[in-house]
């Protein structure tokens, strides 16, 4: 696919921004996927190319978080397994339930989560960052399965909901929650990317340029999250939840 230098710069710039946001709060697909559509990629090619650049960027963020000691490997992988099962069930459900149903649910869920996230410090005890609670394996699997179900059925903001799930249910601090959400995302996205690659849906060399932008964005974003902690993660999570709500409203009225 031939793109002008300006189009290529726009895609790479937006994927960089998406990677920056995604590495901290999830929801990067709300920025990157429209960028691919904007330059004329058909739906399957856009999804595949976005998955490639996102996977490369997320892998970078996971390495950065792991080196900083923020990854709970067992918890992240268990949640990823739950997400794999949940996403398969969600995709199957999507064949029988109209998408407008889940959009209607999201119109209620997104603002509810947003409000609860803003006021939750007045309701829940402070998190200790260790996740030292009973049955955390079961909780991690449950988080992955529920968010995976949503991902398979609808999709936008999956990483954001994983982060919030780790924070609320496992009482991880927001940086640790975000780090483990990235690991779960990485593992659950690997299968989808493999399918896209086997079926030659990824558009090269565009995917490589975009991946470079995504890697840079994820590296800077994850480093900033580690350095500044909840001071940057919390506001960005709120922004992503607002963007997600706006996207659901747009789809509902569109």
C-alpha positions as CSV (number, residue, x, y, z in Angstrom):
1,X,0.0,0.0,0.0
2,X,1.4,3.4,-1.1
3,X,1.1,6.2,1.4
4,X,2.4,9.7,1.2
5,X,5.1,10.8,3.7
6,X,2.4,13.0,5.4
7,X,0.0,10.0,5.8
8,X,2.8,7.8,7.1
9,X,3.9,10.5,9.6
10,X,0.3,10.9,10.8
11,X,-0.1,7.1,11.3
12,X,3.3,6.8,13.1
13,X,2.6,9.8,15.3
14,X,-0.9,8.6,16.3
15,X,0.4,5.1,17.0
16,X,3.2,6.7,19.1
17,X,0.5,8.6,21.1
18,X,-1.6,5.4,21.4
19,X,1.4,3.4,22.7
20,X,2.1,6.1,25.2
21,X,-1.5,6.1,26.5
22,X,-1.8,2.3,26.3
23,X,1.3,1.6,28.3
24,X,0.0,3.6,31.2
25,X,-3.8,3.2,31.1
26,X,-4.8,1.0,28.3
27,X,-7.2,2.1,25.6
28,X,-4.6,2.8,22.9
29,X,-6.7,1.2,20.3
30,X,-9.2,4.1,20.6
31,X,-6.4,6.2,19.0
32,X,-4.5,3.9,16.7
33,X,-7.3,2.0,15.0
34,X,-8.9,5.1,13.6
35,X,-5.5,6.2,12.2
36,X,-5.3,3.1,10.0
37,X,-8.9,3.6,8.8
38,X,-8.1,7.2,8.0
39,X,-5.4,6.3,5.5
40,X,-7.7,3.9,3.7
41,X,-6.9,0.4,5.1
42,X,-9.8,-2.0,4.9
43,X,-11.2,-3.3,8.2
44,X,-9.4,-6.6,8.4
45,X,-6.1,-5.1,7.3
46,X,-6.5,-2.2,9.8
47,X,-7.2,-4.6,12.6
48,X,-4.3,-6.9,11.7
49,X,-1.8,-4.0,11.3
50,X,-3.0,-2.4,14.5
51,X,-2.5,-5.7,16.3
52,X,1.0,-6.0,15.0
53,X,2.1,-2.5,16.1
54,X,0.3,-2.8,19.4
55,X,1.9,-6.2,20.1
56,X,5.4,-4.9,19.5
57,X,4.7,-1.8,21.6
58,X,3.1,-3.8,24.5
59,X,6.0,-6.2,24.5
60,X,8.4,-3.3,25.1
61,X,6.2,-2.0,27.9
62,X,6.1,-5.4,29.6
63,X,9.9,-5.7,29.5
64,X,10.2,-2.2,31.0
65,X,7.7,-3.0,33.8
66,X,9.3,-6.4,34.4
67,X,12.8,-4.9,34.8
68,X,11.3,-2.5,37.3
69,X,9.8,-5.3,39.3
70,X,6.2,-4.4,38.6
71,X,5.1,-7.7,36.9
72,X,3.4,-10.4,38.9
73,X,4.1,-13.1,36.3
74,X,1.8,-15.8,37.7
75,X,-1.1,-13.4,38.2
76,X,-0.7,-11.8,34.8
77,X,-0.5,-15.1,32.9
78,X,-3.5,-16.6,34.8
79,X,-5.5,-13.5,33.9
80,X,-4.4,-14.0,30.3
81,X,-5.6,-17.6,30.3
82,X,-8.9,-16.4,31.6
83,X,-9.0,-13.7,29.0
84,X,-8.4,-16.3,26.2
85,X,-11.4,-18.4,27.4
86,X,-13.5,-15.3,27.9
87,X,-12.8,-13.8,24.5
88,X,-13.7,-17.0,22.8
89,X,-17.0,-17.1,24.6
90,X,-17.5,-13.4,23.9
91,X,-16.9,-13.9,20.2
92,X,-19.4,-16.8,20.1
93,X,-22.0,-14.7,22.0
94,X,-21.5,-11.9,19.4
95,X,-22.9,-14.2,16.8
96,X,-26.2,-14.4,18.6
97,X,-26.6,-11.1,20.5
98,X,-26.9,-7.8,18.6
99,X,-24.1,-5.3,19.2
100,X,-26.5,-2.6,20.3
101,X,-27.3,-4.6,23.4
102,X,-23.7,-4.4,24.7
103,X,-23.5,-0.8,23.7
104,X,-26.5,-0.1,25.8
105,X,-24.9,-1.9,28.7
106,X,-21.7,0.1,28.2
107,X,-23.7,3.4,28.3
108,X,-24.5,2.4,31.9
109,X,-21.2,0.6,32.8
110,X,-18.7,3.2,31.6
111,X,-19.9,6.2,33.6
112,X,-20.5,3.9,36.6
113,X,-16.9,2.7,36.5
114,X,-15.7,6.2,35.9
115,X,-17.6,7.6,39.0
116,X,-16.6,4.7,41.2
117,X,-12.9,5.0,40.1
118,X,-13.0,8.7,41.0
119,X,-14.5,8.2,44.5
120,X,-13.2,4.7,45.4
121,X,-10.5,5.9,47.8
122,X,-13.3,7.0,50.1
123,X,-14.9,3.5,49.9
124,X,-12.0,1.0,49.7
125,X,-9.0,0.8,52.0
126,X,-5.6,1.9,50.6
127,X,-3.9,-0.6,48.3
128,X,-0.5,-1.9,49.5
129,X,0.8,-2.8,46.0
130,X,1.5,-6.4,47.0
131,X,-1.8,-8.0,46.1
132,X,-1.6,-10.0,49.3
133,X,-5.2,-11.2,49.4
134,X,-6.7,-14.7,49.6
135,X,-7.7,-16.5,46.4
136,X,-5.9,-14.0,44.2
137,X,-5.4,-16.8,41.6
138,X,-9.2,-17.2,41.3
139,X,-9.7,-13.5,41.2
140,X,-7.1,-13.0,38.5
141,X,-8.8,-15.7,36.4
142,X,-12.2,-14.1,37.0
143,X,-10.8,-10.7,36.0
144,X,-9.3,-12.1,32.8
145,X,-12.5,-14.1,31.9
146,X,-14.9,-11.2,32.4
147,X,-12.8,-8.7,30.6
148,X,-12.0,-11.3,27.9
149,X,-15.7,-11.9,27.4
150,X,-16.1,-8.1,26.9
151,X,-13.1,-8.1,24.5
152,X,-14.4,-10.9,22.4
153,X,-17.9,-9.3,22.2
154,X,-17.1,-5.6,21.9
155,X,-13.4,-4.8,22.6
156,X,-12.5,-1.1,23.1
157,X,-10.7,-0.3,26.4
158,X,-9.9,-3.9,27.3
159,X,-6.5,-3.0,28.9
160,X,-8.2,-0.2,30.9
161,X,-10.7,-2.6,32.4
162,X,-8.0,-5.1,33.2
163,X,-6.0,-2.4,35.0
164,X,-9.1,-1.3,37.0
165,X,-9.9,-5.0,37.8
166,X,-6.4,-5.6,39.1
167,X,-6.6,-2.4,41.2
168,X,-10.1,-3.0,42.7
169,X,-10.2,-6.8,43.1
170,X,-6.5,-7.6,43.8
171,X,-5.7,-4.2,45.5
172,X,-2.7,-3.6,43.4
173,X,-1.4,-0.1,43.2
174,X,-2.2,1.5,39.9
175,X,1.3,1.1,38.4
176,X,1.4,-2.6,39.3
177,X,-2.1,-3.1,38.0
178,X,-1.3,-1.4,34.7
179,X,1.9,-3.5,34.3
180,X,0.1,-6.8,34.8
181,X,-2.7,-5.7,32.5
182,X,-0.1,-5.1,29.8
183,X,1.2,-8.7,30.3
184,X,-2.3,-10.1,30.1
185,X,-3.0,-8.1,26.9
186,X,0.3,-9.2,25.4
187,X,-0.5,-12.9,26.0
188,X,-4.1,-12.8,24.8
189,X,-3.2,-10.8,21.7
190,X,-0.5,-13.1,20.6
191,X,-3.0,-15.7,19.3
192,X,-4.9,-13.1,17.3
193,X,-1.7,-11.7,15.8
194,X,-0.6,-15.2,14.7
195,X,-3.9,-15.7,12.9
196,X,-3.5,-12.4,11.1
197,X,0.1,-13.1,10.1
198,X,-0.7,-16.6,8.8
199,X,-3.5,-15.2,6.7
200,X,-1.3,-12.3,5.4
201,X,-3.6,-9.6,6.7
202,X,-0.8,-7.4,8.2
203,X,0.2,-4.6,5.8
204,X,4.0,-4.3,5.5
205,X,6.1,-2.1,5.6
206,X,3.5,0.2,7.2
207,X,3.3,-2.2,10.1
208,X,7.0,-1.9,10.8
209,X,7.0,2.0,10.7
210,X,3.9,2.0,13.0
211,X,5.6,-0.6,15.3
212,X,8.6,1.7,15.7
213,X,6.2,4.5,16.8
214,X,4.4,2.1,19.2
215,X,7.6,0.9,20.7
216,X,8.8,4.4,21.4
217,X,5.4,5.5,22.8
218,X,5.2,2.4,25.1
219,X,8.8,2.8,26.3
220,X,8.3,6.5,27.2
221,X,4.9,5.9,28.7
222,X,5.9,2.9,30.9
223,X,9.0,4.7,32.1
224,X,7.0,7.7,33.0
225,X,4.5,5.5,34.9
226,X,7.3,3.9,36.9
227,X,8.8,7.2,37.7
228,X,5.6,9.2,38.6
229,X,3.3,6.4,39.7
230,X,-0.4,7.0,40.3
231,X,0.1,10.8,39.7
232,X,0.1,10.0,35.9
233,X,-1.8,6.6,35.8
234,X,-4.9,7.8,37.6
235,X,-5.6,10.9,35.4
236,X,-5.0,9.0,32.2
237,X,-7.3,6.2,33.3
238,X,-10.0,8.8,33.8
239,X,-9.3,10.3,30.3
240,X,-9.5,6.9,28.7
241,X,-12.8,6.0,30.4
242,X,-14.2,9.3,29.1
243,X,-13.0,8.6,25.6
244,X,-14.5,5.1,25.8
245,X,-17.8,6.5,26.9
246,X,-17.7,9.0,24.0
247,X,-16.9,6.3,21.5
248,X,-19.9,4.2,22.8
249,X,-22.2,7.2,22.5
250,X,-20.9,7.8,19.0
251,X,-21.6,4.3,17.9
252,X,-25.0,4.3,19.6
253,X,-26.3,7.4,17.8
254,X,-24.4,6.5,14.6
